[in-house]
Amino acid sequence: MESLLLSSFIALTAFLSFTDEAWASVGIRGLQTLKQGGSLSVERENDFLVSLNGSFSSGFFKVGINAYCYSIWFTNSAEGTVAWMANRDHPVNGKLSELTLQGNGNLVLTDADGTTVWGTNTYSQTAVEAQLLETGNLVLKNHVGEIIWESFDSPMDTLLPSQLLTKTSMLVSKRSQSTYLSGYYNFHFRDDNVLSLIYNSPQISSLYWPNPDLTVFQSNRTTYNSSRVAVLNEMGHFRSSDSLKFDATDYGVGPKRRLTLDYDGILRLYSLNESSGDWTISWSPNLDTCRVHGLCGRNGICHYTPSPACTCPPGFNMTDPSDWSIGCSSRFNQTCNPAELGFMQLYNTDYYGYDLASYGVGMTFEACRNTCLNDCQCTAFGYSFDGKGQCFPKGILLNGYHMPNSPRIMYIKVPSQAILHGDSTMSNIPHLSCSDKNLVLGNETSRDVTEYSHMKYLIGFVAAFGLVEMVSIAMGWWYIRQTHGNAEAVDIGYLAVAMGFKRFSYAELKAATRNFREEIGRGGFGKVYKGVLDNNRIVAVKRLEGMLQGEAEFWAEVSIIGRINHMNLVKMWGFCTEEKHKLLVYEYLEKGSLDKILFSDLGRQLKWDQRFNIALGGAKGLSYLHEECLEWVLHCDVKPQNILLDGHFEPKVADFGMSKLVRKCAHNSSFSRVRGTRGYLAPEWMMNQQIDAKVDVYSYGIVLLELVSGRSVSSIRPDGCRENVYGDLIQWVKEAIKRRDGIMEVADPRLDGEYDIKKIERLVMVALMCAKEDKDKRPAMSEVVELLLGDGGEGSYSARGD
């Protein structure tokens, strides 16, 4: 009904110049324009502007009790998502406040007492009107249609398609999930021309993306272009003058999108499902949540439970229970006397930055400790037990994070007596364990007391560790449950991106799979079983074999995999690690793997449009793994068995995390033993060359040829069935396309000629480019996506030569 109404409206515009009454007659309330002398009142419900097709609305938006901001929001968003605010830091009263277009062409926002809160500072001697464009841009136009002011020039936390981000503009996050005040995270061009994410609090400013540990060029950026301009287009394609580029996972014309710097300091691209009003994340940067600076405030520590959460070190309390950005305060009085000080040890923990000048490499642990102990400015020191002897004395404890696989140990300076004599300031430690073994004391007397009390504190340590485990898990799951119904849960203690990621018990998964009864697949890493969880969610449970990692390492690796989220990657819902049992829990896809359909009588079900969509979806998934996900991941076993299909034949790449769990392949590494599946192996595996993302590109090219031809790579063999001749599928295709009507010969006969010949040519061209023997001549997966979406590329592929 809505689409019919909209179609009728569009047709009418050819014959009718709409007035405000005409808009109301087709069911769309609001104004098209605001004329000079006109105003919008906070008290009149229908006083707002609406864009041509109704995608955006602009009016007074409630931000608190009797507090309003003049805003632009997405009309069809279920949450009323705001794209821009005029007065985010100075809300106006819910009575008597107005937005007025004055006779001199100045658009002003006045509060109840008549004071001007915000204005455009424009002036015109001719007629001016305000209009909300379908792009979401609020503009002032003069009598000849020229724009004399636009909201696009002063973004809030969101960049809309076609809106330029320039050297004079920036995105500024919200203060919290429910507070629209300006926050502490900025996205803008630095003086070196690089587009960056920066934590900018009143006291401290620090860069955290691109990775400050890398050079600009190592982050694939450039400082040479001083134009400082970036834009997101309608297709979901972002480009910046510093060479930053990315695409939405649902790339193409269609959904409304927004690039938003969220309150947690992470930049995310969202796509709107207008039928449901819900947003989905279609891109986010290669950035670990706990590496965002300032997230947990001064002295605070970000850790995973498995979701990102903030905590305080032992002996510290949260300064403001409603705001983690303020951090933690110590419960004891600090002293500068080395004889009265010791160090509390925190494993796998670091505070990034703010190292003192006494930082050194090649220092002994004893020298590092004494350097900090005798320096009143030193509040803690980090020491990395990696053989390099790196000593990191800290003047301020900010940007704290705890990672299970980090080699860094942090030593926080505390009064030794407060710990040794059970002072109340150090009792009831709820989060991180601390015992005499975790203390490095400043004098011999204290050390003797420690040795005397060894057993007492060892027992206390074990008990505290058990308590930590229970409290951390309980609090983590409490948070995940609460976030479903309480949007302000973050503000009272936990900061997280809802991952839907869980640690299951072995008993849970045994019951869910009915004692692993229904096997739905198997591979080199183990068997896969169908299961049903307590909430009736159907899942696929992979029972791993040959996993040698310890529990902590396994947990750390699957936590990274669990945070990888893309519409063309199989989602991991959780894991289990108990003694010898290691299992992964994935979403269940009804149609199973591509090979079971493509290489069987069911292949007739796969129509040409579905095959092309499978090719495109697989390319998008691999492109995300290689270039955009949280941690650079190689698949190393791309094949039809690892491409799963849902009930609508939408593709999702599976088993992409296995290369991390079994160290099957890694970038910048060479291997003496062949990995992967014969037929899909890139030549560099056989020649013991350096392995990188191009091995996946080669395998993908083979899969493309199988999709087009319907033939399995292992079925194309010459007489004699010699070993290691799987590459003959490539040769067969090359020879076929040399002949007249060769492309038609390559096409799967089960398609019965019902296909787009240009798209078949495009797929074959791209497949042969991917399957070149010289890996440097293969395209990156992001280029493959662009080639598949393009008009066939430049020129045509020649079958003569490689």
C-alpha positions in Angstrom: 0.0 0.0 0.0 2.8 2.4 0.9 4.7 1.7 -2.3 1.5 2.2 -4.4 0.9 5.5 -2.6 4.4 6.7 -3.2 4.2 5.7 -6.9 1.0 7.7 -7.2 2.6 10.7 -5.6 5.6 10.6 -7.9 3.3 10.5 -10.9 1.2 13.5 -9.7 4.3 15.7 -9.4 4.4 15.9 -13.1 1.1 17.7 -13.2 0.8 19.4 -9.8 3.0 21.8 -7.9 2.5 20.6 -4.3 1.4 22.9 -1.5 1.6 21.9 2.2 -2.1 20.9 1.9 -1.3 18.7 -1.1 1.3 16.9 1.0 -1.2 16.2 3.7 -3.7 14.9 1.2 -1.4 12.0 0.3 -0.7 11.2 3.9 2.7 12.8 4.3 2.7 15.4 7.0 5.1 18.3 7.2 6.3 21.2 5.1 8.3 21.2 1.9 9.8 24.6 2.5 10.1 27.3 5.1 9.7 30.8 3.7 11.1 34.1 5.0 9.2 35.2 8.0 8.0 31.7 8.7 8.9 29.6 11.8 8.7 26.1 13.2 7.5 25.8 16.9 8.6 23.2 19.3 5.0 23.1 20.6 3.3 22.4 17.2 3.4 18.7 16.4 3.2 19.1 12.6 5.9 21.8 12.4 8.7 20.0 10.6 10.2 19.8 7.2 10.1 16.6 5.1 12.3 15.8 2.1 10.8 15.2 -1.4 10.3 11.4 -1.1 9.9 11.5 2.7 13.3 9.8 3.5 14.3 12.5 5.9 12.5 14.8 8.4 13.7 17.9 10.1 12.2 19.4 13.3 12.5 19.6 17.1 13.8 16.3 18.5 13.4 15.5 22.2 16.8 14.8 23.9 15.7 15.0 27.6 13.1 16.1 30.0 11.7 19.4 28.5 14.9 19.6 26.3 14.9 19.7 22.5 17.4 20.0 19.7 16.6 21.1 16.1 17.5 17.9 14.2 17.4 15.9 10.9 16.5 12.3 11.2 15.8 9.2 9.1 12.0 9.1 8.7 11.8 5.3 8.3 14.2 4.4 11.1 12.5 2.5 13.9 14.7 4.3 16.4 14.3 7.8 14.9 18.0 7.9 14.1 19.4 11.4 14.1 21.8 12.4 11.3 22.4 16.1 12.3 21.7 18.5 15.1 22.0 22.3 15.2 22.3 22.7 18.9 23.4 19.4 20.3 25.3 21.0 23.2 22.7 23.7 24.0 19.2 22.1 24.0 16.2 24.5 24.1 13.0 24.5 26.2 10.0 22.5 25.3 7.9 25.6 25.3 8.1 28.8 23.3 11.3 27.8 21.4 11.2 28.4 17.6 13.3 28.0 14.5 12.7 31.2 12.4 13.8 32.2 8.9 14.2 36.0 9.4 13.5 38.5 6.7 17.3 39.2 6.2 17.9 35.5 5.3 19.2 34.4 8.6 17.9 31.1 10.0 18.0 31.3 13.8 17.0 29.0 16.7 15.7 30.8 19.8 15.0 29.5 23.3 11.9 30.2 25.4 13.4 33.5 26.7 14.1 34.7 23.2 17.8 34.3 23.3 19.5 33.0 20.1 21.0 29.6 20.6 22.1 28.9 17.1 22.0 30.6 13.7 23.3 30.2 10.1 24.8 33.8 10.1 23.6 34.3 6.5 22.3 37.5 4.9 20.5 38.0 1.7 18.7 41.0 0.1 16.6 38.7 -2.1 14.1 36.0 -1.2 15.4 33.0 0.7 13.8 29.7 1.6 14.8 26.7 3.7 14.4 23.2 2.2 15.3 19.7 3.3 16.8 17.7 0.4 16.3 14.0 -0.3 20.0 13.6 0.6 19.3 14.7 4.1 20.9 18.1 3.6 19.1 21.1 5.0 19.8 24.1 2.8 19.0 27.8 2.4 18.4 28.8 -1.2 18.2 32.3 -2.7 15.8 33.4 -5.4 17.9 31.8 -8.2 18.2 28.5 -6.5 21.8 29.0 -5.3 22.7 27.4 -1.9 23.9 30.0 0.5 24.1 27.7 3.5 23.8 23.9 4.1 23.9 21.5 7.1 26.3 19.3 5.1 29.1 21.8 5.9 28.8 21.2 9.6 28.3 17.5 10.3 27.6 16.0 13.8 28.6 12.4 14.3 27.3 11.2 10.9 28.4 11.5 7.3 25.6 10.9 4.7 26.1 9.8 1.0 27.4 12.7 -1.2 28.3 14.7 1.9 32.0 15.8 1.8 34.3 15.5 4.8 36.9 18.2 4.3 39.9 19.8 6.1 37.5 22.2 7.8 34.9 19.6 9.1 34.9 16.6 11.4 32.7 14.0 12.9 32.3 14.2 16.7 30.8 11.3 18.6 27.9 11.4 21.1 28.8 11.5 24.8 27.0 8.1 25.4 24.5 5.9 23.8 21.6 8.0 25.1 23.3 11.4 25.4 23.6 13.6 22.3 26.1 16.0 23.8 29.5 16.2 22.0 31.7 13.3 23.0 35.4 12.7 23.1 36.0 11.0 19.8 36.8 12.8 16.5 37.1 11.7 12.9 39.0 14.2 10.8 42.0 15.0 8.7 45.2 15.6 10.7 47.8 18.2 9.7 49.7 15.4 7.9 46.6 15.0 5.5 45.7 11.6 7.1 42.1 10.8 8.0 42.2 9.6 11.6 40.2 8.6 14.7 41.3 10.6 17.7 40.4 10.6 21.4 40.1 14.2 22.4 39.2 14.7 26.0 39.5 18.1 27.8 42.9 16.9 29.3 44.4 14.6 26.7 44.4 13.9 23.0 45.7 10.8 21.3 45.5 9.0 17.9 44.3 5.4 17.9 43.4 4.7 14.2 45.2 4.2 11.9 47.3 2.0 14.2 49.9 4.4 15.8 52.4 1.6 16.0 52.6 1.6 12.2 53.8 4.2 9.7 51.2 5.9 7.6 52.4 3.9 4.6 52.3 0.6 6.4 48.6 1.5 7.0 48.1 1.9 3.3 47.6 5.6 3.6 49.5 8.5 2.0 50.4 12.0 3.3 51.1 13.4 -0.2 47.6 14.6 -1.2 46.9 17.8 0.6 43.4 18.3 -0.8 41.9 16.6 2.4 38.6 15.5 1.1 36.6 12.3 1.6 33.1 11.1 0.4 30.7 8.2 0.7 28.6 7.7 -2.5 25.1 6.2 -3.0 26.6 2.8 -3.8 28.3 2.5 -0.4 31.7 3.3 -1.8 34.0 5.4 0.4 37.1 7.2 -0.9 39.5 9.6 0.7 42.4 11.7 -0.5 44.7 9.8 1.8 43.9 6.5 0.0 41.5 5.2 2.7 38.8 3.3 0.8 36.2 0.7 1.7 32.9 -0.6 0.4 29.6 -1.5 2.2 29.1 -5.3 2.4 25.8 -4.7 0.6 27.5 -2.5 -2.1 25.1 -1.1 -4.7 22.2 1.3 -5.1 19.4 0.6 -2.7 19.5 1.0 1.1 19.9 4.3 2.9 23.3 4.5 4.5 25.1 6.5 7.1 28.7 6.6 8.3 28.6 7.2 12.0 31.3 7.7 14.6 29.7 6.0 17.6 29.9 6.9 21.2 32.4 4.0 21.8 34.9 5.6 19.4 34.4 3.2 16.5 33.5 4.4 13.0 30.8 2.2 11.5 28.9 2.2 8.2 25.2 1.3 8.6 22.5 0.3 6.1 18.8 0.8 6.7 16.2 -1.9 6.2 13.3 0.4 5.5 10.7 -2.3 5.8 11.7 -3.1 9.4 13.4 0.2 10.3 16.5 -1.6 11.6 20.1 -0.8 10.9 22.8 -3.3 10.1 26.6 -2.7 10.1 27.9 -2.9 6.6 31.5 -1.9 7.4 33.7 -1.2 10.4 37.5 -0.6 10.5 40.3 -3.0 11.4 40.2 -1.9 15.1 39.9 -3.9 18.2 37.4 -2.4 20.6 39.7 -2.5 23.6 42.4 -0.5 21.6 40.1 2.5 21.4 41.8 5.2 23.6 40.0 6.6 26.6 37.3 4.0 26.5 37.6 3.1 30.2 39.1 6.3 31.5 42.0 7.0 33.7 43.4 3.7 35.4 40.5 1.7 33.8 41.1 -1.6 32.0 39.2 -2.8 28.9 38.8 -6.6 28.7 36.7 -9.3 27.1 34.0 -11.3 29.0 33.9 -12.2 26.0 32.2 -8.9 25.1 34.3 -5.7 25.6 33.8 -4.4 29.2 35.5 -2.0 31.6 36.9 -2.8 35.0 39.1 -1.2 37.6 42.5 -2.6 38.9 42.5 -4.0 42.5 42.5 -1.1 45.0 40.7 1.2 42.6 37.0 2.2 42.4 35.0 3.6 39.5 35.1 7.4 39.9 31.6 8.1 38.5 29.2 5.0 38.4 27.4 6.5 35.4 30.4 7.3 33.2 33.4 5.0 32.5 35.2 7.7 30.5 36.1 9.3 33.9 37.9 6.1 34.9 38.9 4.8 38.3 40.4 6.4 41.5 42.7 4.7 44.0 41.4 3.8 47.4 44.7 4.5 49.1 46.9 7.5 49.7 50.0 7.5 47.4 53.5 8.2 48.7 56.8 8.9 47.0 59.0 7.1 49.5 60.5 4.0 47.8 60.8 2.3 51.2 57.0 2.4 51.5 56.1 1.2 48.0 55.6 -2.0 46.1 54.1 -3.1 42.8 50.9 -4.9 42.1 51.2 -7.2 39.1 48.6 -7.5 36.3 49.2 -10.2 33.8 48.5 -9.7 30.0 47.8 -6.1 30.6 49.1 -2.8 29.2 48.3 0.9 29.2 49.1 2.3 25.8 51.2 5.5 25.6 52.4 8.1 28.1 55.8 6.4 28.6 58.3 8.5 30.5 61.7 9.5 29.1 63.3 6.6 31.0 61.8 4.1 28.5 64.5 1.6 27.5 65.2 -1.6 25.5 67.6 -4.2 26.8 67.0 -3.4 30.4 66.8 -6.1 33.1 63.6 -6.4 35.0 65.4 -5.3 38.2 66.7 -2.1 36.6 63.3 -1.3 35.1 61.6 -1.8 38.5 64.1 0.4 40.3 63.8 3.1 37.7 60.1 3.4 38.4 60.4 2.9 42.1 62.8 5.9 42.5 60.8 8.2 40.1 57.9 10.1 41.8 56.4 10.7 38.3 56.2 7.0 37.6 52.9 5.5 38.5 53.5 2.1 37.0 55.8 0.2 34.6 55.2 -2.4 32.0 57.7 -5.1 31.2 57.6 -7.3 28.2 58.9 -10.8 28.7 59.7 -11.4 25.1 63.5 -11.5 25.3 63.9 -7.8 24.2 64.0 -6.4 27.7 61.6 -3.6 27.0 60.8 -1.3 29.9 57.8 1.0 29.8 57.6 3.4 32.8 54.2 5.2 32.8 53.5 8.7 33.9 49.7 8.3 33.4 47.6 5.1 33.2 45.3 5.5 30.2 44.1 3.3 27.4 44.3 0.1 29.5 43.5 -3.2 28.0 43.8 -6.9 29.0 44.4 -9.5 26.3 44.9 -13.2 27.1 47.7 -13.5 24.5 49.6 -10.3 25.4 53.2 -10.9 26.6 53.1 -7.6 28.6 52.8 -7.5 32.4 51.9 -4.2 34.1 53.2 -3.3 37.6 51.2 -0.6 39.3 52.9 1.3 42.2 51.0 0.9 45.5 51.8 1.3 49.2 53.3 -2.0 50.2 51.7 -1.9 53.7 48.2 -1.7 52.3 48.7 -5.1 50.6 50.9 -6.9 53.1 48.9 -6.2 56.2 45.4 -6.7 54.6 44.5 -3.0 54.6 40.8 -2.5 53.8 41.7 -0.5 50.7 42.9 -3.7 49.1 40.3 -6.1 50.3 37.4 -7.5 48.3 39.1 -7.3 45.0 36.4 -8.2 42.4 38.2 -8.4 39.1 41.9 -9.0 38.8 43.8 -11.3 41.1 46.7 -10.1 43.2 48.8 -12.1 45.7 52.3 -11.9 47.1 53.6 -13.7 44.0 52.2 -10.8 42.0 54.1 -8.2 44.0 57.6 -6.8 43.4 58.4 -5.0 46.6 60.7 -2.0 47.2 62.8 -3.2 50.2 64.2 -6.3 51.8 62.0 -6.2 54.9 58.9 -6.3 52.8 60.3 -9.2 50.8 60.9 -11.2 54.0 57.3 -10.7 55.1 56.1 -11.8 51.6 58.1 -15.1 51.8 56.8 -15.7 55.3 53.2 -15.2 54.1 53.6 -17.3 51.0 51.1 -20.0 51.6 48.5 -17.6 53.0 48.5 -15.4 50.0 48.8 -18.4 47.6 45.5 -19.8 48.9 44.0 -16.3 48.7 45.2 -16.0 45.1 43.5 -19.2 44.1 40.3 -18.2 45.8 40.4 -14.8 44.3 41.1 -16.2 40.8 38.0 -18.5 41.0 35.9 -15.5 42.2 37.3 -13.4 39.3 36.3 -16.1 36.8 32.7 -16.4 38.1 32.1 -12.7 38.5 33.6 -11.8 35.1 31.4 -14.4 33.3 28.3 -13.5 35.3 28.7 -9.8 34.8 29.4 -10.3 31.1 26.3 -12.3 30.4 24.3 -10.0 32.7 25.3 -7.2 30.4 24.4 -9.0 27.2 20.9 -9.9 28.6 20.4 -6.3 29.8 21.3 -4.7 26.5 18.4 -6.4 24.8 16.0 -4.3 26.9 18.0 -1.4 28.3 19.7 1.0 25.9 21.4 2.7 28.7 23.2 -0.3 30.1 26.5 0.9 28.7 26.2 4.1 30.8 26.1 2.1 34.0 29.2 0.1 33.6 29.8 -1.9 30.4 30.8 -0.8 26.9 30.1 -3.4 24.3 29.2 -4.1 20.7 26.5 -6.8 21.1 28.2 -9.8 19.5 25.8 -12.6 20.4 28.9 -14.7 21.2 28.7 -17.3 23.9 30.9 -19.8 25.7 28.9 -23.0 25.8 29.5 -26.0 28.1 30.1 -29.4 26.6 27.0 -30.7 28.2 24.9 -28.0 26.5 26.2 -28.9 23.1 25.9 -32.6 23.7 22.2 -32.1 24.6 21.6 -29.7 21.7 23.0 -32.2 19.1 21.3 -35.2 20.9 24.7 -36.7 21.6 26.0 -35.7 18.2 23.5 -37.7 16.3 22.8 -35.9 13.1 26.0 -35.4 11.0 25.6 -32.7 8.3 29.2 -32.4 7.1 32.8 -33.3 7.7 36.2 -31.9 6.7 39.8 -31.8 7.6 39.1 -30.2 11.0 36.3 -32.5 12.2 32.7 -33.4 11.8 29.7 -31.0 11.8 26.4 -31.8 13.5 23.0 -30.2 13.5 21.8 -28.9 16.9 18.9 -27.1 18.5 19.7 -24.7 21.4 17.4 -24.1 24.4 16.0 -21.0 22.7 15.0 -23.2 19.6 17.8 -21.7 17.5 19.1 -24.2 15.0 22.9 -24.3 14.9 25.7 -26.2 13.3 28.2 -27.6 15.8 31.7 -28.4 14.5 33.6 -30.8 16.7 37.3 -30.0 16.2 40.0 -32.6 16.0 43.8 -32.1 16.4 43.6 -28.7 18.2 46.7 -28.3 20.4 46.2 -24.9 21.9 45.6 -24.3 25.6 42.3 -23.0 26.8 43.4 -19.4 27.1 44.9 -19.3 23.6 41.9 -21.1 22.0 39.6 -18.6 23.7 41.6 -15.6 22.5 41.6 -16.9 18.9 37.9 -17.8 18.7 37.0 -14.5 20.3 38.6 -12.7 17.4 36.8 -15.0 14.9 33.5 -14.4 16.7 33.8 -10.7 16.2 34.1 -11.0 12.4 30.7 -10.2 11.0 29.8 -10.0 7.4 26.6 -10.9 5.5 28.7 -13.3 3.3 30.6 -15.0 6.1 29.1 -17.7 8.3 28.5 -16.3 11.7 30.0 -18.0 14.7 27.6 -17.9 17.7 30.0 -19.3 20.2 32.5 -22.1 21.3 33.3 -24.7 23.9 36.6 -25.6 25.3 36.6 -28.2 28.1 39.7 -30.4 28.6 40.0 -32.3 25.3 36.7 -31.0 23.9 36.9 -28.1 21.5 33.8 -27.2 19.5 32.6 -24.2 17.5 28.9 -23.2 17.2 27.8 -21.6 13.9 24.6 -20.4 12.3 22.8 -23.1 10.4 22.3 -22.7 6.6 19.5 -24.8 5.2 20.8 -25.6 1.7 24.2 -26.8 2.9 27.4 -26.6 0.9 27.6 -25.5 -2.7 29.3 -28.7 -3.9 26.3 -30.8 -2.8 24.1 -28.9 -5.2 26.4 -27.9 -8.0 28.0 -31.3 -8.6 24.8 -33.3 -8.3 21.4 -33.6 -10.0 20.3 -30.7 -7.8 22.5 -28.5 -10.0 19.5 -27.7 -12.2 18.1 -25.8 -9.3 20.9 -23.3 -9.6 19.8 -20.7 -12.1 22.2 -18.3 -13.7 21.2 -15.3 -11.5 21.8 -17.4 -8.4 25.2 -18.6 -9.6 26.3 -15.0 -10.3 25.0 -14.0 -6.9 27.0 -16.8 -5.3 30.1 -15.7 -7.1 29.7 -12.0 -6.1 28.8 -12.9 -2.4 31.8 -15.2 -2.1 34.1 -12.4 -3.5 32.7 -9.9 -1.0 33.2 -12.3 1.9 36.8 -12.9 1.0 37.5 -9.3 0.3 36.2 -8.5 3.8 38.5 -11.1 5.3 41.6 -9.9 3.4 41.2 -6.1 3.8 38.5 -5.0 6.2 37.9 -7.3 9.1 39.2 -7.0 12.7 42.3 -9.0 12.0 43.8 -9.8 8.6 42.7 -13.4 7.9 43.6 -15.8 5.1 41.2 -18.6 4.4 43.7 -21.1 2.7 41.0 -23.6 1.8 38.5 -21.8 -0.6 36.4 -24.4 -2.3 32.7 -25.2 -2.9 32.6 -27.3 0.2 33.3 -24.1 2.2 30.6 -22.0 0.6 27.3 -22.5 2.3 23.9 -21.5 1.0 20.8 -20.4 3.0 17.2 -21.0 2.1 17.3 -18.3 -0.6 20.7 -19.5 -2.1 22.5 -16.6 -0.5 26.2 -17.5 -0.2 28.3 -17.5 3.0 31.9 -18.4 3.2 32.6 -21.0 6.0 35.8 -22.2 7.8 37.6 -18.9 7.4 38.9 -19.0 11.0 40.5 -22.4 10.7 43.7 -21.0 9.4 44.1 -19.1 12.7 43.2 -22.0 15.0 45.5 -24.5 13.4 48.2 -22.1 12.1 47.5 -23.6 8.7 48.8 -20.6 6.8 50.0 -17.2 7.6 51.1 -14.2 5.8 54.8 -13.5 5.2 55.5 -17.2 5.8 56.9 -20.1 3.8 55.8 -23.7 4.2 57.6 -27.0 3.3 54.3 -28.9 3.3 51.3 -28.5 1.0 48.2 -27.2 2.8 44.6 -27.0 1.5 42.7 -29.1 -1.1 44.2 -30.4 -4.3 42.7 -28.7 -7.3 42.3 -25.4 -5.6 45.9 -25.0 -4.5 47.8 -22.0 -5.8 51.2 -22.9 -7.5 53.2 -21.1 -4.8 52.2 -23.9 -2.3 54.0 -26.4 -4.5 57.0 -24.1 -5.0 57.4 -23.3 -1.4 57.0 -19.6 -2.1 55.8 -16.9 0.3 52.1 -17.3 1.1 49.7 -14.3 1.1 46.1 -13.4 0.2 46.7 -14.3 -3.4 46.4 -18.1 -2.6 42.7 -17.4 -1.8 42.3 -15.5 -5.0 43.6 -18.4 -7.0 41.3 -20.9 -5.3 38.4 -18.5 -5.8 39.2 -18.4 -9.5 38.8 -22.2 -9.7 35.5 -22.0 -7.9 34.3 -19.5 -10.5 35.1 -21.8 -13.3 33.2 -24.6 -11.5 30.2 -22.3 -11.1 30.1 -21.4 -14.8 30.8 -24.9 -16.1 29.1 -27.0 -13.5 32.2 -29.3 -13.6 34.3 -30.2 -10.6 38.0 -29.4 -10.9 38.7 -33.0 -10.0 36.6 -34.3 -12.9 38.8 -32.7 -15.6 41.7 -35.1 -16.2 43.5 -36.3 -19.3 43.9 -39.9 -20.3 46.0 -41.8 -17.9 44.7 -39.8 -14.8 48.2 -38.6 -13.9 48.6 -37.2 -10.4 48.6 -33.4 -9.8 46.8 -32.4 -13.0 43.9 -30.6 -11.4 44.8 -27.4 -13.2 43.5 -28.9 -16.5 40.1 -27.3 -15.8 41.9 -24.0 -16.5 43.4 -25.3 -19.7 40.1 -26.8 -20.8 38.4 -23.4 -20.4 41.2 -21.6 -22.2 41.0 -24.0 -25.2 37.2 -23.8 -25.3 37.0 -20.0 -25.5 39.5 -20.0 -28.4 36.9 -21.7 -30.5 33.8 -20.1 -32.0 31.0 -20.0 -29.5 33.5 -21.3 -27.0 31.8 -19.5 -24.1 28.6 -21.3 -24.8 30.6 -24.6 -24.7 32.0 -23.6 -21.2 28.5 -22.8 -19.8 26.9 -25.5 -17.8 24.4 -27.4 -20.2 22.0 -27.7 -17.3 21.3 -24.0 -17.6 19.6 -24.8 -20.9 20.9 -21.6 -22.5 19.1 -19.4 -19.9 22.0 -17.1 -19.0 23.4 -13.6 -19.6 26.2 -14.2 -22.1 28.0 -11.0 -21.1 28.0 -12.0 -17.5 29.3 -15.4 -18.4 32.1 -13.8 -20.3 32.8 -11.5 -17.4 33.0 -14.4 -14.9 35.3 -16.5 -17.1 37.5 -13.4 -17.6 37.7 -12.8 -13.9 38.3 -16.5 -13.1 41.2 -16.7 -15.4 42.7 -13.5 -14.0 42.4 -15.0 -10.5 43.9 -18.3 -11.6 47.1 -16.9 -13.2 50.3 -18.7 -12.2 52.1 -15.5 -11.3 50.4 -14.4 -8.1 51.5 -10.7 -8.7 49.2 -10.7 -11.8 46.2 -11.8 -9.8 43.8 -9.1 -8.7 43.0 -8.4 -5.0 39.5 -9.7 -3.9 38.3 -6.1 -3.6 39.2 -5.6 -7.3 37.4 -8.8 -8.1 34.2 -7.4 -6.5 34.5 -4.2 -8.6 35.1 -6.3 -11.8 32.0 -8.4 -11.1 29.9 -5.3 -10.5 31.3 -3.4 -13.4 30.5 -3.4 -17.1 33.0 -6.1 -18.0 36.2 -4.2 -17.4 38.5 -2.8 -20.0 39.3 -4.9 -23.0 38.9 -8.7 -23.0 40.8 -11.7 -21.8 43.0 -13.4 -24.3 43.2 -17.2 -23.9 46.6 -17.2 -25.6 49.3 -17.3 -23.0 48.9 -16.8 -19.2 
